[in-house]
Amino acid sequence: MSATPPESQTPPDMRERRRHDRARAEWPITVRLDDGAHEAKVRDISRAGVCFFLDRPLREMTGLRIELQLPVEGGVRRVTGAGAVVRCEKISAAIDHYEIAVFLQEMAEPDRAAIDAYVATRPDDA
């Protein structure tokens, strides 16, 4: 697991290296691993990645698939993709949950565009 500080403690010069804007979010996400599907909660999202809370740790570079219902004008859009874990941090010593960041390697361009549209409508607070 990484020793990277929580995002709120990440130095500004590190945050600026991100290539894509992101937005905070609070919706369910289904994470598909080799042992089956697991429900998690999204923390933030961008066209290149998603960060979520899960009740188990995942090793960096673990491959997985995701599925979520992205809020869009007039309803929701089912978004799917595949990626790899790039960060996993325990939330606190008292809570057995983890913040997991995934780089989305595979995703249809229309789904990435829908995420871009979602991010563009949210304040830049992620």
N, C-alpha and C positions, 0 to 999 in steps of 0.2 A: 504494500500500500504506500501511497505517496505521502510525503511530509509537507505537501503544499498547503499554505495557510488558507483558511476560508476566504472566499472571494472578497468579502468586506475588508479583509486584511491584506489583500494582494496589492503590492505596490502599483501605482498608476501606470508606470512604464510597462508592466507586464500586461495589464488590461488592454492597453492600446495596441498590443500586437495581434489582437483578434482581428480576423479578416472580415467577419460578418457581424452585424448588429444582432442583439438578442433581446428577448423580452421575458419578463417574469411570467410564470403561468402556474396554475393550480388545478390540473385536471388529472384524471387517471390515465395511466399508460400501461399497456400490456407488454411485458418483456419476455421474449421467448428464448429460452436457453436449452441446452441439450437435455435437461431433466424436465422440461415442460414449460408451461406458461406461468408467469408470476405477475401479480398486480403491484404497481408502484404508483408514485405521485410525481408529476412533473414539477421541477423547480424553475427551469428556464429553457428556452428553445431558440435556435437560430437555424438558418438553412444548412449549416454544416454540423450541427450537433444538438444534443439534448442532455440536460442534467436532471436527474430524478432521485427520489428517495426510495430505498429498498430495504427490506428487513434482513438482508444477508450481504456479506461482502462479495465482491467479484474481483478476480485478479485482473490486473492491467493486461490488455491485449485479448481479453476474452471476447469472442465473437458472439453477437446476439442479433435478434430481429426485434423491431418495435412496431407497435400499432397504437394509434391514438385517434381520438375524435377532435380535430382542430376546429375551434369556433371560427366560422366564416359568416359573412353577411348573409342573413336569411337562414342560418342553420349551422350544420357541422359538416366537415369533410373528413372522411377516413383517410389517414395518412399512414403509410407503412414504409419501412426501410430496414437496412442492415448496417451494422457498424461494429466498432471495437471500443472496449473500455479504455479510456485514457487516464482516468483518475478515480480512485475510490477512497473515501475518508469516512471514518466513524464520526457520527454527528456529535456524540458526547459519551463520556464514560457511563452515564446513567441510562442511556437509551441504546438499545440494540438495533439501530438503524444506520444506514450508510448513505452518503451523498455520492452518486456515481455519475461521472461525465462520460459521454459516448460521442465519438467522432462518427458521423453518418457517412459511410463509404458508398452505400448504394441507396438511391432514392430517385424516383421518377421526377423529372424536371417540373411537371405541373404541381407535384406535392411540395417541392422546394419553393416554387413561386408562391404557393398558398401560404407557406410559412413566412416568406418575405412580406407578404401583404399583411399578415397578422402582426408581425414585428413592427411594421411601419405605423400601425395604428396605436401602438402602446408607448407610454413614456419610456425614455431611455434610462431605466433604473436597474437593469440587470447586470 
